[in-house]
Amino acid sequence: MPYVHDIDPVALQLGPIAIHWYGLMYIAAALAAFWLARQRTQDAWRGFQRSEIEDIVFYGMVGAILGGRLGSTFFYHFDSFLADPISIFRVWEGGMSFHGGLIGVLIAIGWYARKTRRPLFATYDFIAPIVPLGLGLGRIGNFIGGELWGAKTAQSWGVIFPGALPVQMSADEIRAQLAQGLLLDEARHPSQLYQAFWEGAVMFAILWWFSKNPRPRMAVSGLFLIVYSIGRIGLEFVRQPDAHIGYLAWGWLTMGQVLSLPMLLFGAALMIFAYRRREAVA
């Protein structure tokens, strides 16, 4: 029988203040990034000091949040923005985009690199392996919040998300109907967890292993783009596209795939260029 999603997105209620699990995932991501970055400074050949980590993580988090919000607005909800421009500031309503967040991080870290007069890709290569755990935590936050669910499935591990049903029902009402053999066709892939595994566990393992030893500059950044894009393009096939966008072509092409393809090509180009040039190390 499918699992009925019945998780309260609010982790703690303190009077009028609601602390959401999604927000806690961001805090956990920042702490994980801080700890991992400090670990990477133990290798003197990387050229980064522990005293710099607070600034690097701060710039990265600001870039991720601002870029993620702007990316969600302009890539996925531009019509809503035109109808209600103030909606861009209502962050409590949700809406973050990885591709926008990535652009935000690149700009923020690029600004930091220029400010500290460091080679741009040396800085990108340094932070690339610390990003995946934060991505994975963010996807877990998506699952807890019952958002960005997958396409329908008949698999035994399918999940029924109340927000995806055509009629609003409580979790108890859903379970009662399931007991009668109803709503079985409403089960969906928990694609948030698939992405958490790929973006959090698999990407982290690959990038951390790859960057344990000196690599040509740009290689780590290129591998990050390649691994993420391959996973995102593939997992989009079991992920439900945004209702107001749907499939862009051929009954399967999604906005996430369109945005990820240039990343894949650029990542491959970086890897080829890095190993042909072999400049310094990452």
C-alpha positions in Angstrom: 0.0 0.0 0.0 1.3 3.5 -0.8 2.7 5.6 2.0 0.5 8.6 2.8 2.5 11.8 3.2 1.5 13.2 6.5 4.5 15.2 7.8 4.0 18.5 9.4 6.3 21.0 7.6 6.5 23.0 10.8 9.2 21.6 13.0 8.5 23.9 16.0 5.9 26.5 16.8 6.9 29.2 19.2 3.8 31.4 19.6 3.4 33.2 16.3 6.8 32.0 15.1 6.8 28.9 13.0 10.1 27.1 12.4 9.8 25.1 9.2 11.8 21.9 8.5 12.9 23.5 5.2 14.5 26.4 7.0 16.3 23.9 9.3 17.6 22.1 6.3 19.3 25.4 5.2 20.9 25.8 8.6 22.1 22.2 8.5 23.5 22.8 5.0 25.4 25.8 6.1 26.9 23.9 9.1 27.8 21.0 6.9 29.4 23.3 4.3 31.4 25.1 7.1 32.7 21.8 8.5 33.6 20.3 5.2 35.3 23.5 4.0 37.5 23.4 7.1 38.4 19.8 6.4 39.6 20.8 2.9 41.9 23.5 4.3 43.9 20.8 6.0 45.6 20.2 2.7 48.1 23.1 2.3 48.3 22.6 -1.5 44.7 23.9 -1.9 45.9 27.4 -0.8 42.9 28.2 1.5 43.1 29.0 5.2 40.6 28.2 8.0 40.2 31.9 8.7 38.5 32.3 5.3 35.9 29.7 5.7 33.3 31.9 7.4 33.4 34.4 4.5 33.3 31.7 1.8 30.3 30.0 3.4 28.5 33.3 4.0 29.0 34.4 0.4 27.9 31.0 -0.9 24.7 30.9 1.2 23.6 34.4 0.3 24.2 33.6 -3.4 22.3 30.4 -3.1 19.3 31.9 -1.4 19.0 35.1 -3.6 19.8 33.2 -6.8 17.4 30.3 -5.9 14.6 32.7 -5.3 15.2 34.8 -8.4 15.7 31.7 -10.5 12.4 30.2 -9.3 10.6 33.4 -10.1 12.1 34.0 -13.6 12.5 30.4 -14.8 9.3 28.9 -13.4 6.9 31.6 -12.2 7.4 34.6 -14.4 3.8 35.0 -15.3 2.9 35.0 -11.6 5.6 37.6 -11.1 4.2 39.9 -13.8 0.7 39.6 -12.3 2.0 40.2 -8.8 5.6 41.5 -8.6 5.5 41.7 -4.8 5.3 37.9 -4.8 9.1 37.7 -5.3 9.5 38.8 -1.6 7.1 36.3 -0.2 9.7 33.7 0.5 7.6 31.9 3.1 5.4 30.7 0.3 8.2 28.6 -1.1 9.9 28.6 -4.5 13.6 27.9 -5.0 15.4 26.9 -8.1 18.7 25.0 -8.2 19.8 26.5 -11.5 19.1 30.0 -10.1 20.9 29.1 -6.9 23.9 27.9 -8.8 24.1 31.1 -10.8 23.8 33.0 -7.5 26.6 31.0 -5.9 28.8 31.5 -9.0 28.3 35.2 -8.8 28.8 35.5 -5.1 31.9 33.3 -4.9 33.2 35.0 -8.0 32.9 38.3 -6.2 34.7 36.8 -3.2 37.5 35.5 -5.5 37.9 38.9 -7.1 37.9 40.6 -3.7 40.6 38.3 -2.3 42.5 38.2 -5.7 42.3 34.5 -6.0 42.0 32.6 -9.3 38.3 32.2 -10.1 38.3 28.5 -10.8 40.6 27.7 -7.9 37.9 29.0 -5.7 35.1 27.3 -7.6 37.0 24.0 -7.4 37.5 24.4 -3.7 33.8 24.8 -2.9 32.4 22.3 -5.4 32.7 19.2 -3.2 31.1 20.9 -0.2 27.9 21.8 -2.1 26.3 18.3 -2.6 25.3 17.6 1.0 23.5 20.9 1.1 21.6 20.0 -2.1 20.6 16.6 -0.6 19.4 18.3 2.6 17.3 20.7 0.5 15.6 17.8 -1.3 14.8 16.2 2.0 13.2 19.5 2.9 11.2 19.3 -0.3 9.9 15.9 0.7 9.0 16.9 4.2 7.1 19.9 2.8 5.3 17.6 0.3 6.3 19.7 -2.7 8.0 18.9 -6.1 6.6 15.4 -6.1 7.2 12.8 -8.8 5.1 11.4 -11.6 2.5 8.7 -10.9 3.7 5.2 -10.3 2.4 1.7 -9.5 5.6 0.8 -7.5 5.1 -0.4 -3.9 7.2 2.5 -2.6 4.9 5.1 -4.2 3.7 8.0 -2.0 0.4 9.8 -2.0 0.9 13.5 -1.5 -2.3 15.2 -0.4 -1.4 18.3 -2.3 -1.2 16.4 -5.5 -4.8 15.1 -5.3 -7.5 16.6 -7.4 -9.7 17.0 -4.3 -8.4 18.2 -1.0 -8.5 15.4 1.6 -7.0 14.8 5.0 -4.4 12.0 5.5 -7.0 10.0 7.5 -9.5 10.3 4.7 -6.9 9.1 2.2 -6.0 6.1 4.3 -9.7 5.2 4.6 -10.1 5.2 0.8 -6.9 3.2 0.4 -8.3 0.6 2.7 -11.2 0.3 0.2 -8.8 -0.1 -2.7 -9.3 3.5 -3.9 -6.7 6.2 -4.8 -4.1 3.6 -5.6 -3.6 5.3 -9.0 -2.7 8.5 -7.2 0.6 7.2 -5.8 3.7 9.1 -7.0 7.4 8.6 -7.1 9.1 10.2 -4.1 11.4 11.9 -6.6 12.6 14.3 -3.9 14.3 11.4 -2.2 15.7 10.1 -5.4 17.3 13.5 -6.0 18.4 13.7 -2.3 20.3 10.4 -2.9 21.9 11.5 -6.2 22.6 15.1 -5.4 23.5 14.6 -1.8 25.1 11.1 -1.4 26.3 10.2 -4.9 27.6 13.6 -5.9 29.3 14.1 -2.6 31.1 10.7 -2.8 32.3 11.3 -6.3 33.5 14.8 -5.9 35.1 14.3 -2.5 37.0 11.3 -3.8 38.0 13.0 -7.0 39.3 16.1 -5.2 41.2 14.2 -2.6 44.3 14.6 -4.8 45.5 17.5 -6.9 43.6 17.9 -10.2 44.0 20.3 -13.1 42.2 23.6 -12.4 38.6 23.6 -13.6 38.4 19.8 -13.5 36.5 19.6 -10.2 34.0 22.3 -11.3 33.5 20.5 -14.6 32.8 17.2 -12.9 30.3 18.9 -10.6 28.3 20.1 -13.5 28.5 16.8 -15.3 27.4 14.6 -12.4 24.6 17.0 -11.4 23.3 17.4 -14.9 23.3 13.6 -15.7 21.2 13.0 -12.6 18.8 15.8 -13.1 18.2 15.1 -16.7 17.5 11.4 -15.9 15.4 12.0 -12.8 13.2 14.5 -14.6 11.6 11.5 -16.3 10.0 10.4 -12.9 9.4 13.9 -11.7 6.1 15.8 -12.2 6.7 19.1 -14.1 5.2 22.3 -12.8 1.5 22.3 -13.6 1.6 25.8 -15.1 4.5 24.8 -17.4 4.1 21.1 -18.1 6.2 19.4 -20.7 7.9 21.7 -23.2 8.0 19.2 -26.1 7.5 15.6 -27.1 5.5 14.8 -24.0 8.6 14.4 -21.9 11.0 17.4 -22.2 11.0 19.5 -19.0 12.3 22.9 -18.0 14.7 21.2 -15.7 16.2 19.2 -18.6 16.5 22.3 -20.8 18.4 24.2 -18.1 20.6 21.2 -17.3 21.8 20.4 -20.8 24.0 23.5 -21.2 25.5 22.7 -17.7 26.4 19.2 -19.0 28.0 20.5 -22.1 29.8 23.3 -20.3 31.0 20.8 -17.6 32.4 18.5 -20.3 34.1 21.4 -22.0 35.7 22.4 -18.7 37.0 18.9 -18.1 38.5 18.6 -21.6 40.1 22.1 -21.3 41.4 21.3 -17.8 43.2 18.2 -18.8 44.6 19.7 -22.0 45.9 22.7 -20.2 46.8 21.1 -16.9 47.1 24.5 -15.2 48.1 24.4 -11.5 45.9 22.2 -9.3 42.4 22.2 -7.8 
